[in-house]
Amino acid sequence: MNLNFKNRIALHYMVATALIMIVIFSAIFFVVKGAVLGNLDSDLSYEAEKHAGEIKTIGDSIHFINKAEWEEREHRELQVNPVFIQLINKEGGLMDKSPNLKGAQLPFKDIEFGGHFNTKLNDRKIRQVQIPVEKNGKIQGYILAAMSSEAAYSVIQQLRNILLISFLIVLIGLYYTSRFLAGRSIIPIQEITKTITHISKDNLKERVTPPQNQDEIYMLATGFNALLERIEKALEREKQFTSDASHELRTPLAALRGTLEVLIRKPRTQEEYEEKIKFGLKEIEKITSTLEQLLHIAHSETSSTIQANAKVSLAPLINESILKYKTDITAKNISINLERDFNEELPVPQYYSKIIIDNILSNAIKYSHNNSTVQIKAHSNGKRVACIISDCGVGIKKEDLNKAFESFFRSKTLNHEQVAGNGLGLSIAKKCADAIQADLTIESELGQGTKVTILF
């Protein structure tokens, strides 16, 4: 059945309610039917017991006492629902009967205790009871009592018809009511659908308006808005990545191209060729470094599972980073002052921690003055491992501190314009710290130096 969502909700609600109504209406019908027939059976049993005291047995014969008086009473009184009484022997032969039976005869069931049952008298429905007549502990015959059951079954039939008609009317009304309510309930979903159809890659600012009630649809709307936020940020990062990459690669590529064009214009000396080739190699190294750092950023932004579970001690990672930049340290005659507790293991995640320390230490060495000191402290406060790297370099202006972790941002301090870099180191460190739930804070004073604190 190809129904829309609103009609499916109404149909399912109607079917569920119909099943409940069938159970309830059936219970009502059978309870009322049992009560009506129970009252009729109670009256029959009373009449049978009453007339059982008005019979006499002579040998094998059973007769009513004062039958003439009984007949005269029936002539004087109008009986709305007459009781028919009949006496039979144990073989089922007729012994006596009430005057109102006239030429008719009640049916006999050849069982010891007949109980109550339905039958017919002159093609009219009656309810009948059959009880034994005993003498000296032996059954002499049976007394049969019957009453018309047409009125009782008329009530039962009317109740059945009313319940059936009510069932159909309630179902029809329920369907349209539930369809109306379902239509109102899915209005927020329709709004979400309408918003989705309007959204494109050039129109990601539009948002779904959540309903007032904080229900499942509210969660759907807020979840969809959060998804749009993530998609928008991802596209912005992609655009920023493309823009930044093209910007950062254009300059060294242009320089490399210009150098090669100059080389091919005319023959050069050996020294000139070597000089231009060294310059070209230096520009290629810049391009390679920029690409590697851009890939680090892209990797940390798109992967949340590389968070290597393997942990290592912080001290070896620091020593590896110091050895990695030994040439730069020696060239600037920088002293490395390492302070750590040798009795503590200080475990940290291996993969991202190495990247963070490499970038922070690289910046500290790069922006330190010649013959200065870089201080590294490592310790544990019981719950977290701290690594603090401080330098006595050019520092960062206070107004630039809140932008220090942005990609390609470099403070416009004149003191370090000659320092090579592309502004990606701190951005990479920050994204790696976020990946392992580490805290990265930076403090700096222009002309005094910078201190970076990493809490693993």
LOVO-441299 format. One record per residue (C-alpha): residue number from 1; residue in one letter; y, x, z. Coordinates in nm, 2 decimals. Example, Ala and Ser with C-alpha at 12.3 -4.5 7.8 and 13.67 -1.06 7.14 Angstrom:
BEGIN
pos:code:v:u:w
1:A:-0.45:1.23:0.78
2:S:-0.11:1.37:0.71
This chain:
BEGIN
pos:code:v:u:w
1:M:0.00:0.00:0.00
2:N:0.32:0.17:-0.12
3:L:0.57:0.05:0.14
4:N:0.89:0.22:0.25
5:F:0.93:0.37:0.59
6:K:1.11:0.07:0.73
7:N:0.84:-0.18:0.61
8:R:0.56:0.05:0.74
9:I:0.71:0.05:1.09
10:A:0.75:-0.33:1.08
11:L:0.39:-0.37:0.95
12:H:0.24:-0.14:1.21
13:Y:0.43:-0.31:1.49
14:M:0.32:-0.65:1.36
15:V:-0.04:-0.55:1.34
16:A:-0.04:-0.40:1.69
17:T:0.13:-0.71:1.82
18:A:-0.11:-0.94:1.63
19:L:-0.41:-0.77:1.79
20:I:-0.25:-0.82:2.14
21:M:-0.17:-1.18:2.06
22:I:-0.52:-1.25:1.94
23:V:-0.66:-1.13:2.27
24:I:-0.40:-1.33:2.47
25:F:-0.43:-1.65:2.27
26:S:-0.81:-1.63:2.27
27:A:-0.80:-1.59:2.65
28:I:-0.57:-1.89:2.68
29:F:-0.79:-2.10:2.45
30:F:-1.12:-2.03:2.62
31:V:-0.97:-2.06:2.97
32:V:-0.82:-2.40:2.88
33:K:-1.14:-2.51:2.71
34:G:-1.34:-2.41:3.01
35:A:-1.11:-2.59:3.24
36:V:-1.12:-2.92:3.04
37:L:-1.50:-2.91:3.00
38:G:-1.53:-2.81:3.36
39:N:-1.34:-3.11:3.48
40:L:-1.54:-3.34:3.25
41:D:-1.87:-3.18:3.38
42:S:-1.75:-3.22:3.74
43:D:-1.68:-3.59:3.68
44:L:-2.02:-3.63:3.51
45:S:-2.21:-3.46:3.80
46:Y:-2.02:-3.68:4.05
47:E:-2.11:-4.00:3.86
48:A:-2.48:-3.89:3.83
49:E:-2.51:-3.81:4.20
50:K:-2.33:-4.14:4.29
51:H:-2.56:-4.35:4.08
52:A:-2.87:-4.16:4.19
53:G:-2.82:-4.34:4.53
54:E:-2.83:-4.67:4.35
55:I:-3.19:-4.65:4.21
56:K:-3.53:-4.75:4.35
57:T:-3.87:-4.63:4.25
58:I:-4.18:-4.85:4.25
59:G:-4.49:-4.66:4.15
60:D:-4.40:-4.49:3.83
61:S:-4.11:-4.73:3.75
62:I:-3.75:-4.64:3.82
63:H:-3.48:-4.91:3.83
64:F:-3.12:-4.97:3.94
65:I:-3.04:-5.17:4.25
66:N:-2.79:-5.45:4.22
67:K:-2.77:-5.42:3.84
68:A:-2.63:-5.77:3.81
69:E:-2.34:-5.69:4.04
70:W:-2.28:-5.37:3.84
71:E:-2.27:-5.57:3.51
72:E:-2.03:-5.83:3.66
73:R:-1.80:-5.55:3.78
74:E:-1.79:-5.40:3.43
75:H:-1.68:-5.74:3.29
76:R:-1.40:-5.77:3.54
77:E:-1.26:-5.41:3.51
78:L:-1.13:-5.24:3.20
79:Q:-1.28:-4.89:3.17
80:V:-1.07:-4.64:2.99
81:N:-1.34:-4.37:2.99
82:P:-1.67:-4.55:3.06
83:V:-1.96:-4.37:3.22
84:F:-2.30:-4.43:3.06
85:I:-2.60:-4.42:3.29
86:Q:-2.97:-4.42:3.19
87:L:-3.30:-4.38:3.37
88:I:-3.61:-4.24:3.21
89:N:-3.95:-4.13:3.33
90:K:-4.06:-3.77:3.32
91:E:-4.22:-3.83:2.97
92:G:-3.88:-3.94:2.84
93:G:-3.96:-4.32:2.83
94:L:-3.67:-4.56:2.90
95:M:-3.68:-4.72:3.24
96:D:-3.33:-4.87:3.28
97:K:-2.97:-4.82:3.16
98:S:-2.62:-4.93:3.24
99:P:-2.50:-5.25:3.07
100:N:-2.23:-5.07:2.87
101:L:-2.50:-4.89:2.67
102:K:-2.61:-5.22:2.52
103:G:-2.86:-5.14:2.24
104:A:-2.79:-4.77:2.24
105:Q:-2.98:-4.50:2.42
106:L:-2.89:-4.16:2.55
107:P:-3.09:-3.87:2.41
108:F:-3.34:-3.69:2.64
109:K:-3.40:-3.31:2.65
110:D:-3.75:-3.23:2.75
111:I:-3.66:-2.97:3.01
112:E:-3.68:-2.98:3.39
113:F:-3.31:-2.94:3.44
114:G:-3.11:-3.03:3.14
115:G:-2.76:-2.94:3.28
116:H:-2.45:-3.03:3.08
117:F:-2.46:-3.04:2.70
118:N:-2.29:-3.21:2.40
119:T:-2.45:-3.48:2.20
120:K:-2.36:-3.80:2.02
121:L:-2.38:-4.17:2.09
122:N:-2.33:-4.41:1.81
123:D:-2.18:-4.12:1.61
124:R:-1.92:-4.05:1.88
125:K:-1.91:-3.73:2.07
126:I:-2.02:-3.74:2.43
127:R:-2.08:-3.50:2.71
128:Q:-2.40:-3.55:2.90
129:V:-2.57:-3.44:3.22
130:Q:-2.94:-3.47:3.31
131:I:-3.07:-3.44:3.67
132:P:-3.42:-3.51:3.80
133:V:-3.51:-3.80:4.02
134:E:-3.76:-3.69:4.29
135:K:-4.00:-3.87:4.52
136:N:-4.21:-3.69:4.78
137:G:-4.12:-3.36:4.62
138:K:-4.24:-3.47:4.28
139:I:-4.02:-3.55:3.98
140:Q:-4.05:-3.92:3.89
141:G:-3.80:-3.92:3.61
142:Y:-3.44:-3.83:3.52
143:I:-3.10:-3.99:3.55
144:L:-2.88:-3.93:3.25
145:A:-2.50:-3.96:3.28
146:A:-2.27:-3.94:2.98
147:M:-1.90:-3.97:2.91
148:S:-1.70:-3.96:2.59
149:S:-1.58:-3.61:2.52
150:E:-1.36:-3.70:2.22
151:A:-1.04:-3.69:2.43
152:A:-1.13:-3.36:2.58
153:Y:-1.21:-3.20:2.24
154:S:-0.90:-3.36:2.10
155:V:-0.70:-3.17:2.36
156:I:-0.89:-2.85:2.28
157:Q:-0.84:-2.89:1.91
158:Q:-0.47:-2.96:1.95
159:L:-0.44:-2.64:2.16
160:R:-0.63:-2.45:1.90
161:N:-0.40:-2.57:1.62
162:I:-0.08:-2.50:1.83
163:L:-0.20:-2.15:1.90
164:L:-0.28:-2.08:1.54
165:I:0.05:-2.22:1.42
166:S:0.23:-2.03:1.69
167:F:0.04:-1.72:1.60
168:L:0.15:-1.74:1.23
169:I:0.52:-1.83:1.32
170:V:0.54:-1.55:1.58
171:L:0.39:-1.30:1.33
172:I:0.64:-1.39:1.06
173:G:0.93:-1.38:1.29
174:L:0.81:-1.06:1.44
175:Y:0.78:-0.90:1.10
176:Y:1.14:-0.97:1.00
177:T:1.27:-0.89:1.35
178:S:1.09:-0.56:1.37
179:R:1.19:-0.48:1.01
180:F:1.56:-0.55:1.11
181:L:1.53:-0.33:1.42
182:A:1.34:-0.06:1.23
183:G:1.62:-0.06:0.97
184:R:1.88:-0.01:1.25
185:S:1.67:0.26:1.41
186:I:1.64:0.47:1.09
187:I:2.01:0.46:1.01
188:P:2.05:0.81:1.17
189:I:1.76:0.93:0.95
190:Q:1.93:0.78:0.64
191:E:2.25:0.96:0.74
192:I:2.05:1.29:0.77
193:T:1.90:1.23:0.42
194:K:2.24:1.15:0.28
195:T:2.38:1.47:0.43
196:I:2.09:1.68:0.30
197:T:2.14:1.55:-0.06
198:H:2.50:1.66:-0.05
199:I:2.43:2.01:0.08
200:S:2.39:2.30:-0.16
201:K:2.43:2.68:-0.13
202:D:2.80:2.64:-0.20
203:N:2.84:2.36:0.06
204:L:2.67:2.47:0.38
205:K:2.96:2.37:0.61
206:E:2.86:2.01:0.62
207:R:2.67:1.90:0.93
208:V:2.46:1.60:1.04
209:T:2.63:1.38:1.30
210:P:2.38:1.34:1.59
211:P:2.33:0.98:1.73
212:Q:2.47:0.89:2.07
213:N:2.13:0.85:2.23
214:Q:1.97:1.18:2.29
215:D:1.63:1.08:2.16
216:E:1.38:1.23:1.90
217:I:1.63:1.16:1.62
218:Y:1.90:1.34:1.81
219:M:1.67:1.64:1.84
220:L:1.59:1.61:1.47
221:A:1.96:1.61:1.39
222:T:2.05:1.90:1.62
223:G:1.75:2.09:1.50
224:F:1.86:2.04:1.14
225:N:2.21:2.15:1.22
226:A:2.07:2.46:1.38
227:L:1.87:2.53:1.07
228:L:2.18:2.50:0.86
229:E:2.36:2.74:1.09
230:R:2.08:2.99:1.05
231:I:2.07:2.95:0.67
232:E:2.45:2.98:0.65
233:K:2.44:3.30:0.85
234:A:2.16:3.44:0.65
235:L:2.35:3.38:0.33
236:E:2.66:3.52:0.48
237:R:2.46:3.83:0.58
238:E:2.32:3.85:0.23
239:K:2.66:3.83:0.07
240:Q:2.80:4.08:0.33
241:F:2.51:4.31:0.26
242:T:2.56:4.30:-0.11
243:S:2.93:4.35:-0.08
244:D:2.90:4.63:0.17
245:A:2.63:4.80:-0.02
246:S:2.82:4.79:-0.35
247:H:3.13:4.91:-0.17
248:E:2.97:5.20:0.01
249:L:2.76:5.31:-0.29
250:R:3.04:5.28:-0.55
251:T:3.24:5.57:-0.41
252:P:2.97:5.84:-0.40
253:L:2.83:5.72:-0.73
254:A:3.17:5.74:-0.89
255:A:3.22:6.09:-0.75
256:L:2.88:6.19:-0.88
257:R:2.95:6.05:-1.22
258:G:3.29:6.21:-1.24
259:T:3.14:6.55:-1.15
260:L:2.87:6.52:-1.41
261:E:3.12:6.42:-1.68
262:V:3.33:6.72:-1.60
263:L:3.02:6.95:-1.62
264:I:2.93:6.84:-1.98
265:R:3.28:6.87:-2.13
266:K:3.25:7.24:-2.18
267:P:3.04:7.54:-2.08
268:R:3.08:7.65:-1.72
269:T:3.00:7.96:-1.52
270:Q:2.70:7.99:-1.30
271:E:2.92:7.96:-0.99
272:E:3.09:7.64:-1.12
273:Y:2.75:7.48:-1.20
274:E:2.62:7.57:-0.85
275:E:2.93:7.43:-0.69
276:K:2.92:7.10:-0.88
277:I:2.54:7.06:-0.82
278:K:2.59:7.12:-0.45
279:F:2.86:6.86:-0.45
280:G:2.64:6.62:-0.64
281:L:2.35:6.67:-0.40
282:K:2.59:6.60:-0.11
283:E:2.69:6.27:-0.26
284:I:2.32:6.18:-0.33
285:E:2.25:6.26:0.04
286:K:2.53:6.02:0.14
287:I:2.38:5.75:-0.09
288:T:2.03:5.81:0.06
289:S:2.16:5.79:0.41
290:T:2.35:5.47:0.34
291:L:2.05:5.31:0.18
292:E:1.83:5.40:0.47
293:Q:2.07:5.26:0.72
294:L:2.11:4.94:0.52
295:L:1.74:4.90:0.51
296:H:1.72:4.94:0.88
297:I:1.98:4.66:0.93
298:A:1.79:4.43:0.68
299:H:1.46:4.51:0.85
300:S:1.59:4.44:1.21
301:E:1.76:4.11:1.09
302:T:1.45:3.97:0.92
303:S:1.17:4.09:1.14
304:S:1.11:3.98:1.49
305:T:0.75:4.09:1.51
306:I:0.78:4.46:1.46
307:Q:0.88:4.49:1.82
308:A:0.61:4.76:1.88
309:N:0.42:4.67:2.19
310:A:0.33:5.04:2.24
311:K:0.55:5.20:2.50
312:V:0.63:5.56:2.55
313:S:0.82:5.76:2.81
314:L:1.20:5.78:2.74
315:A:1.23:6.15:2.80
316:P:1.02:6.26:2.49
317:L:1.23:6.03:2.27
318:I:1.55:6.19:2.40
319:N:1.41:6.54:2.34
320:E:1.30:6.45:1.99
321:S:1.65:6.32:1.91
322:I:1.81:6.64:2.05
323:L:1.58:6.85:1.83
324:K:1.66:6.63:1.53
325:Y:2.03:6.71:1.56
326:K:1.99:7.07:1.68
327:T:2.17:7.20:1.37
328:D:2.48:6.98:1.42
329:I:2.48:7.06:1.79
330:T:2.47:7.44:1.73
331:A:2.73:7.41:1.45
332:K:2.98:7.25:1.69
333:N:2.87:7.45:1.99
334:I:2.80:7.14:2.19
335:S:2.63:7.15:2.53
336:I:2.37:6.89:2.61
337:N:2.36:6.80:2.98
338:L:2.04:6.60:3.04
339:E:2.00:6.43:3.38
340:R:1.68:6.24:3.46
341:D:1.43:6.18:3.73
342:F:1.12:6.39:3.64
343:N:0.91:6.18:3.88
344:E:0.96:5.86:3.68
345:E:0.77:5.77:3.36
346:L:1.06:5.54:3.23
347:P:0.85:5.35:2.97
348:V:1.04:5.19:2.67
349:P:0.93:5.03:2.33
350:Q:0.87:5.32:2.10
351:Y:0.99:5.21:1.76
352:Y:1.33:5.05:1.82
353:S:1.42:5.28:2.12
354:K:1.39:5.58:1.89
355:I:1.63:5.43:1.64
356:I:1.88:5.33:1.91
357:I:1.88:5.68:2.07
358:D:1.90:5.86:1.74
359:N:2.21:5.66:1.63
360:I:2.39:5.67:1.96
361:L:2.33:6.05:2.00
362:S:2.42:6.11:1.63
363:N:2.76:5.94:1.69
364:A:2.82:6.13:2.02
365:I:2.76:6.46:1.84
366:K:2.95:6.36:1.53
367:Y:3.27:6.25:1.71
368:S:3.26:6.52:1.98
369:H:3.51:6.81:1.97
370:N:3.38:7.16:1.92
371:N:3.27:7.34:2.24
372:S:3.25:7.01:2.43
373:T:2.97:6.85:2.63
374:V:2.74:6.55:2.56
375:Q:2.59:6.41:2.88
376:I:2.26:6.21:2.88
377:K:2.14:6.03:3.19
378:A:1.81:5.85:3.22
379:H:1.69:5.65:3.53
380:S:1.53:5.33:3.64
381:N:1.66:5.07:3.88
382:G:1.32:4.92:3.95
383:K:1.32:4.65:3.68
384:R:1.50:4.81:3.39
385:V:1.53:5.15:3.23
386:A:1.88:5.28:3.17
387:C:2.00:5.55:2.93
388:I:2.36:5.65:2.93
389:I:2.50:5.88:2.66
390:S:2.86:6.01:2.71
391:D:3.07:6.24:2.50
392:C:3.42:6.40:2.53
393:G:3.52:6.31:2.17
394:V:3.79:6.13:1.99
395:G:3.71:5.79:2.14
396:I:3.79:5.44:2.01
397:K:4.10:5.23:2.04
398:K:4.07:4.94:2.28
399:E:4.16:4.68:2.01
400:D:3.87:4.82:1.81
401:L:3.60:4.81:2.08
402:N:3.50:4.44:2.01
403:K:3.43:4.54:1.64
404:A:3.24:4.85:1.72
405:F:2.90:4.69:1.64
406:E:3.00:4.53:1.31
407:S:2.85:4.68:0.99
408:F:3.06:4.93:0.81
409:F:3.34:4.91:1.07
410:R:3.51:5.24:1.14
411:S:3.81:5.27:1.37
412:K:4.12:5.38:1.18
413:T:4.19:5.67:1.43
414:L:4.34:5.95:1.23
415:N:4.17:6.21:1.45
416:H:3.83:6.15:1.29
417:E:3.91:6.06:0.92
418:Q:3.74:6.39:0.82
419:V:3.42:6.29:0.99
420:A:3.16:6.17:0.74
421:G:3.01:5.83:0.81
422:N:2.98:5.47:0.69
423:G:3.01:5.27:1.01
424:L:2.65:5.16:1.03
425:G:2.51:5.36:1.32
426:L:2.63:5.13:1.61
427:S:2.54:4.82:1.40
428:I:2.19:4.94:1.36
429:A:2.16:5.03:1.73
430:K:2.29:4.69:1.83
431:K:2.04:4.50:1.61
432:C:1.75:4.71:1.73
433:A:1.86:4.65:2.09
434:D:1.86:4.27:2.03
435:A:1.51:4.29:1.88
436:I:1.37:4.43:2.21
437:Q:1.60:4.23:2.44
438:A:1.78:4.54:2.55
439:D:2.15:4.54:2.65
440:L:2.39:4.77:2.47
441:T:2.74:4.82:2.61
442:I:3.02:5.06:2.50
443:E:3.32:5.20:2.70
444:S:3.57:5.42:2.53
445:E:3.92:5.57:2.59
446:L:4.11:5.70:2.29
447:G:4.12:6.08:2.30
448:Q:3.90:6.09:2.61
449:G:3.55:6.01:2.48
450:T:3.30:5.73:2.46
451:K:3.01:5.62:2.70
452:V:2.73:5.40:2.56
453:T:2.49:5.24:2.81
454:I:2.15:5.12:2.70
455:L:1.94:4.90:2.94
456:F:1.58:4.86:2.82
